[in-house]
Amino acid sequence: MADSLYRPLGDGRFQATELTQGPWDPRHQHGSPPAALLTRELERTDPQPDMAVSQLAIDILGPIPVGEVVVHTEVVRPGRRVQSVAAEMVADGRPVAYARAWRLRRADTEVIASETAAPRFPLPDAALTESPLPDFGYFHALEWRFAEGGVLLNGPAVLWTRLVVPVLPDEEPTPLQRVAGVADTASGISSELSFAAYTFSNVDFTLHLLRPQAGEWTCLDAATTIGPAGSGLCRTRLYDERGDFGSVAQTLFVDRRD
């Protein structure tokens, strides 16, 4: 196995490793590794130490091959208090993913901050060591500890998880890269449908963050709802060992497998 999700090739080009491979098709990446890479590139675009990301939105425009990708970034809205930056991922000459982040200027609001909830379940001791699905590379990029539910159990789930490899070799993931690098698993762990009978891949996910994640572990408290017209919605509360720090929403394309 590789020791990172991607290898840098220079000039905004990156080679995806086998650790990016998703469960739907071995030729395509899981949604979380591209999100982590796009996040890395956004963080390096006009970095502002006195600002923090409050929203990160990822659109998955099509299957992302396990191969070479190119990332372009831009400052969409410059500002000293509020700023927006964006990144586009291209593979085989076509856009495959797009990311946008809102940065807000940091301020001391501790005395007026709302009380936030603790995780419903603490970090479990037991970890999954084998993939419950046909083996896929991204499974080995994470440590998986279920506090409730499971990949093959329909219904809500609570998963404590963390990246065990960096986005690029020899780089410690930032807190934002860590949460972006696992958030897209929420709809898979809280599925309401059979993997064998249905496709329910997500076309986007949006993070809203109260503060940066503390530590390496992300707790995904996820629930999926299937709608009556071919779409679904996965809603997830985000926790770390300090408590609630944000949420994730995913739009799902739902269809029967052929």
C-alpha positions as CSV (number, residue, x, y, z in Angstrom):
1,M,0.0,0.0,0.0
2,A,1.1,3.6,-0.6
3,D,2.0,5.9,2.2
4,S,-0.2,8.9,1.1
5,L,-3.4,9.6,-0.8
6,Y,-1.5,11.4,-3.6
7,R,2.0,12.0,-4.9
8,P,2.9,15.5,-6.2
9,L,4.0,15.8,-9.8
10,G,4.6,19.5,-9.9
11,D,2.7,22.5,-11.4
12,G,-0.6,21.6,-9.6
13,R,-0.5,18.0,-10.8
14,F,-1.0,15.0,-8.5
15,Q,-1.0,11.2,-8.9
16,A,-3.7,9.4,-7.0
17,T,-2.6,6.3,-5.2
18,E,-4.6,3.1,-4.6
19,L,-5.6,4.5,-1.2
20,T,-8.0,6.8,-3.0
21,Q,-10.0,4.0,-4.5
22,G,-13.7,3.9,-3.7
23,P,-16.2,1.0,-3.1
24,W,-18.4,1.6,-6.2
25,D,-15.8,1.0,-9.0
26,P,-12.1,0.2,-8.5
27,R,-11.2,2.6,-11.3
28,H,-12.7,5.6,-9.5
29,Q,-11.8,7.5,-6.3
30,H,-13.8,7.8,-3.2
31,G,-15.1,11.3,-2.7
32,S,-13.1,12.1,0.5
33,P,-9.5,11.9,-0.9
34,P,-10.3,14.5,-3.6
35,A,-11.9,16.7,-1.0
36,A,-8.8,16.5,1.2
37,L,-6.6,17.4,-1.7
38,L,-8.8,20.3,-2.8
39,T,-8.8,21.5,0.8
40,R,-5.0,21.4,1.0
41,E,-4.8,23.5,-2.2
42,L,-7.4,26.0,-0.9
43,E,-5.5,26.4,2.4
44,R,-2.4,27.3,0.3
45,T,-4.3,29.9,-1.7
46,D,-3.8,33.4,-0.3
47,P,-3.4,32.0,3.3
48,Q,-4.8,34.2,6.0
49,P,-3.5,33.2,9.5
50,D,-6.2,35.4,11.2
51,M,-9.0,33.7,9.3
52,A,-10.7,30.3,9.8
53,V,-12.9,28.3,7.4
54,S,-16.5,28.3,8.4
55,Q,-18.0,26.5,5.3
56,L,-16.5,24.1,2.8
57,A,-18.6,22.9,-0.1
58,I,-17.5,20.1,-2.4
59,D,-19.3,19.3,-5.7
60,I,-18.4,16.0,-7.4
61,L,-19.0,16.6,-11.1
62,G,-18.4,13.1,-12.3
63,P,-16.4,9.9,-11.6
64,I,-12.8,10.8,-10.6
65,P,-10.3,8.3,-12.0
66,V,-7.6,6.8,-9.9
67,G,-4.9,8.5,-11.9
68,E,-3.5,12.0,-12.5
69,V,-5.5,15.0,-11.5
70,V,-4.8,18.7,-11.8
71,V,-5.9,21.4,-9.3
72,H,-6.4,25.1,-10.1
73,T,-7.3,27.6,-7.4
74,E,-8.5,31.2,-7.2
75,V,-9.6,33.9,-4.7
76,V,-13.3,34.4,-5.5
77,R,-14.0,37.2,-3.0
78,P,-11.0,38.9,-1.4
79,G,-11.6,40.6,2.0
80,R,-10.1,41.3,5.4
81,R,-13.1,40.0,7.4
82,V,-14.8,37.6,4.9
83,Q,-13.1,35.8,2.0
84,S,-14.0,33.1,-0.5
85,V,-11.6,30.8,-2.2
86,A,-12.3,28.1,-4.8
87,A,-10.5,25.1,-6.4
88,E,-11.3,23.0,-9.4
89,M,-10.0,19.5,-10.0
90,V,-9.5,18.3,-13.6
91,A,-8.9,14.7,-14.8
92,D,-8.4,13.6,-18.5
93,G,-9.1,17.2,-19.6
94,R,-12.5,17.5,-17.9
95,P,-13.6,19.1,-14.5
96,V,-14.4,16.4,-12.0
97,A,-14.7,18.2,-8.7
98,Y,-15.1,21.8,-7.4
99,A,-14.6,23.2,-4.0
100,R,-15.4,26.5,-2.4
101,A,-14.5,27.7,1.1
102,W,-15.7,30.7,3.2
103,R,-13.1,32.1,5.6
104,L,-14.1,34.4,8.4
105,R,-11.8,36.6,10.5
106,R,-11.1,35.1,13.9
107,A,-12.5,36.9,16.9
108,D,-12.7,36.2,20.6
109,T,-16.4,35.2,21.2
110,E,-15.7,32.7,24.1
111,V,-17.9,34.6,26.6
112,I,-20.9,34.5,24.3
113,A,-20.4,31.1,22.7
114,S,-23.3,28.6,22.8
115,E,-22.9,25.5,24.9
116,T,-22.2,22.5,22.6
117,A,-23.1,18.9,23.1
118,A,-20.7,16.1,23.9
119,P,-20.5,13.1,21.6
120,R,-23.3,10.6,22.2
121,F,-20.7,7.8,22.3
122,P,-17.1,7.9,23.4
123,L,-14.3,6.6,21.2
124,P,-14.6,2.8,21.2
125,D,-11.6,0.5,21.8
126,A,-12.3,-1.9,18.9
127,A,-11.4,-1.0,15.3
128,L,-12.4,-2.7,12.1
129,T,-9.4,-4.5,10.6
130,E,-11.0,-5.9,7.4
131,S,-13.3,-4.1,5.0
132,P,-17.0,-5.3,5.2
133,L,-17.4,-4.6,1.5
134,P,-15.3,-5.9,-1.4
135,D,-11.8,-4.6,-0.5
136,F,-11.2,-1.0,-1.6
137,G,-8.1,1.2,-1.2
138,Y,-9.7,4.1,0.8
139,F,-10.7,1.7,3.6
140,H,-7.0,1.3,4.4
141,A,-6.4,5.1,4.5
142,L,-8.6,5.3,7.6
143,E,-9.0,3.8,11.0
144,W,-12.6,2.8,11.6
145,R,-14.2,2.5,15.0
146,F,-18.0,2.1,15.0
147,A,-19.9,3.2,18.2
148,E,-23.3,2.4,16.6
149,G,-24.3,0.8,13.3
150,G,-22.0,-0.4,10.6
151,V,-21.3,-0.3,6.9
152,L,-23.6,-3.4,6.2
153,L,-26.3,-2.4,8.7
154,N,-29.0,-0.2,7.4
155,G,-29.9,2.9,9.4
156,P,-28.1,5.6,11.4
157,A,-24.5,5.1,12.5
158,V,-21.9,6.7,14.7
159,L,-18.3,6.3,13.5
160,W,-15.1,7.5,15.0
161,T,-12.5,7.7,12.3
162,R,-9.2,9.3,11.4
163,L,-6.8,9.5,8.5
164,V,-3.8,7.2,9.0
165,V,-1.9,8.5,6.0
166,P,-1.3,12.1,4.9
167,V,-2.7,13.7,1.8
168,L,0.8,14.1,0.4
169,P,4.0,12.3,1.5
170,D,5.6,13.6,4.7
171,E,3.0,16.3,5.4
172,E,1.0,16.3,8.6
173,P,-2.7,16.8,7.7
174,T,-4.2,20.0,9.0
175,P,-7.4,19.9,11.0
176,L,-9.5,20.9,8.0
177,Q,-7.8,18.3,5.8
178,R,-8.6,15.6,8.4
179,V,-12.3,16.3,8.5
180,A,-12.6,16.8,4.7
181,G,-10.7,13.6,4.3
182,V,-13.4,11.5,6.1
183,A,-16.7,13.4,5.9
184,D,-17.8,11.8,2.6
185,T,-18.0,8.4,4.3
186,A,-21.1,9.5,6.3
187,S,-23.7,8.5,3.6
188,G,-22.0,5.1,3.3
189,I,-22.1,4.2,7.0
190,S,-25.7,5.3,7.4
191,S,-27.1,3.8,4.3
192,E,-30.8,2.8,4.2
193,L,-30.4,0.7,1.1
194,S,-28.5,-2.4,0.0
195,F,-25.2,-1.8,-1.7
196,A,-25.9,-4.8,-3.9
197,A,-29.3,-3.6,-5.1
198,Y,-29.0,0.2,-5.2
199,T,-26.7,3.0,-6.1
200,F,-26.8,5.9,-3.6
201,S,-23.7,7.9,-4.4
202,N,-23.5,11.5,-3.3
203,V,-23.0,14.4,-5.8
204,D,-21.8,16.9,-3.1
205,F,-21.2,17.5,0.5
206,T,-21.1,20.7,2.5
207,L,-19.3,21.2,5.9
208,H,-20.4,23.9,8.3
209,L,-17.8,24.4,11.1
210,L,-18.1,26.2,14.4
211,R,-14.4,25.8,15.1
212,P,-11.4,23.7,13.8
213,Q,-11.4,20.1,14.7
214,A,-9.3,19.2,17.8
215,G,-7.1,16.2,17.5
216,E,-7.0,13.5,14.9
217,W,-10.3,11.8,15.5
218,T,-13.6,12.8,13.8
219,C,-16.9,11.4,15.0
220,L,-19.6,11.2,12.3
221,D,-23.1,10.9,13.8
222,A,-24.9,10.2,10.5
223,A,-28.5,9.5,9.4
224,T,-29.8,9.1,5.8
225,T,-33.3,9.8,4.5
226,I,-34.4,8.5,1.1
227,G,-36.9,10.7,-0.8
228,P,-39.7,9.7,-3.1
229,A,-38.2,11.1,-6.4
230,G,-34.8,9.5,-6.8
231,S,-32.8,11.5,-4.3
232,G,-31.7,11.2,-0.7
233,L,-30.1,13.3,2.0
234,C,-27.5,12.4,4.6
235,R,-27.3,14.7,7.6
236,T,-24.3,14.3,10.0
237,R,-23.3,15.9,13.3
238,L,-19.5,16.3,13.7
239,Y,-17.8,15.7,17.0
240,D,-14.3,15.5,18.3
241,E,-13.3,14.6,21.8
242,R,-14.1,18.2,22.9
243,G,-17.7,17.9,21.6
244,D,-19.8,19.2,18.7
245,F,-17.9,21.3,16.2
246,G,-20.0,21.3,13.0
247,S,-22.2,19.4,10.5
248,V,-22.2,17.8,7.1
249,A,-25.0,17.5,4.5
250,Q,-24.8,15.3,1.4
251,T,-27.2,15.1,-1.6
252,L,-27.5,11.5,-2.9
253,F,-28.4,10.2,-6.3
254,V,-30.5,7.1,-5.7
255,D,-31.2,4.4,-8.4
256,R,-31.6,0.7,-8.7
257,R,-28.5,-1.1,-10.0
258,D,-28.9,-2.7,-13.5
